Amino acid sequence: MENYKGNLYRLVIVNSTWLVRGMFNFIYPVFDGFTRQKILMTGDADSSDYKKDIVAKYFNVSKLEKKYGGTMADITTGNFFPPKI
């Protein structure tokens, strides 16, 4: 991990399932401390730690949809990816 440390600025994983969190906890010790500080994971976008710690600290709330803790209206129509099947 000595090479290319600066490529990842911040990784925020939101609404992760228990399986993803379990796999992440399994491989988390492999990362060095510098990389661990850059990774944030939360299981639910409605949790209080997500809204007050992650959103307020790292994001502009006016640019986030309400479903992610921001103030912008949720995108529900138009040609938006991923398509609803």
Backbone torsions as a table, in degrees:
resi	resn	phi	psi	omega
1	MET	NA	7.0	179.4
2	GLU	-71.9	-28.1	-179.5
3	ASN	-92.0	143.4	173.5
4	TYR	62.9	35.2	178.9
5	LYS	-64.1	-30.0	-173.6
6	GLY	-84.3	2.6	-177.0
7	ASN	-73.4	-28.9	-179.6
8	LEU	-103.1	118.4	177.7
9	TYR	-84.3	-54.3	179.8
10	ARG	-157.3	136.9	175.5
11	LEU	-119.4	117.5	178.3
12	VAL	-117.2	120.4	179.4
13	ILE	-109.6	118.7	-175.3
14	VAL	-115.0	146.6	179.1
15	ASN	56.4	42.2	179.1
16	SER	-79.5	146.3	179.1
17	THR	-80.1	169.7	179.7
18	TRP	-64.6	-30.8	179.4
19	LEU	-67.8	-43.1	178.4
20	VAL	-65.3	-43.6	178.3
21	ARG	-63.6	-37.5	178.2
22	GLY	-65.3	-44.6	177.7
23	MET	-65.6	-38.0	179.4
24	PHE	-64.1	-43.1	178.5
25	ASN	-64.7	-26.5	178.2
26	PHE	-72.6	-41.0	-177.6
27	ILE	-94.7	-9.7	-177.4
28	TYR	-55.2	-41.7	-179.7
29	PRO	-63.4	-18.2	-179.4
30	VAL	-70.9	-32.7	-178.7
31	PHE	-71.2	147.2	175.6
32	ASP	-78.1	167.1	-175.5
33	GLY	-59.1	-35.5	-180.0
34	PHE	-63.2	-41.0	179.5
35	THR	-74.7	-37.6	179.7
36	ARG	-59.6	-35.1	-180.0
37	GLN	-66.3	-20.6	-176.4
38	LYS	-90.6	-9.8	-174.2
39	ILE	-104.3	125.7	177.4
40	LEU	-124.7	135.1	-179.8
41	MET	-135.4	137.2	175.0
42	THR	-136.3	148.0	-177.8
43	GLY	-86.8	-25.6	-173.2
44	ASP	-142.6	132.0	-179.8
45	ALA	-72.8	-13.2	179.1
46	ASP	-91.8	-3.7	-178.3
47	SER	-72.1	150.0	-176.0
48	SER	-68.9	-34.7	179.7
49	ASP	-66.0	-33.7	178.0
50	TYR	-65.6	-48.6	-174.8
51	LYS	-68.7	-42.3	-174.1
52	LYS	-88.9	-33.0	-177.1
53	ASP	-90.3	-49.0	-172.7
54	ILE	-84.8	-53.4	-175.2
55	VAL	-65.0	-50.0	-176.1
56	ALA	-65.3	-30.6	-175.5
57	LYS	-85.6	-35.6	-169.9
58	TYR	-115.0	-10.6	-174.8
59	PHE	-128.9	155.7	171.9
60	ASN	-86.4	110.2	-173.2
61	VAL	-63.6	-23.3	178.5
62	SER	-73.4	-14.1	179.4
63	LYS	-102.2	-2.5	179.5
64	LEU	-101.7	143.2	175.9
65	GLU	-68.1	156.3	-178.8
66	LYS	-59.4	-33.7	-178.5
67	LYS	-67.6	-15.2	177.0
68	TYR	-107.2	9.6	176.9
69	GLY	97.8	7.4	179.9
70	GLY	-95.9	-166.6	-178.9
71	THR	-113.0	-8.3	179.5
72	MET	-75.1	147.0	179.9
73	ALA	-63.5	146.9	178.0
74	ASP	-68.4	140.5	177.4
75	ILE	-82.9	118.5	-176.8
76	THR	-125.1	-17.2	-176.9
77	THR	-126.4	171.3	176.1
78	GLY	94.6	-174.9	-179.8
79	ASN	-87.2	88.9	-173.0
80	PHE	-124.8	137.2	179.8
81	PHE	-94.2	139.8	1.9
82	PRO	-84.6	148.2	-179.4
83	PRO	-70.7	149.2	176.7
84	LYS	-80.5	129.0	-177.1
85	ILE	-107.9	NA	NA
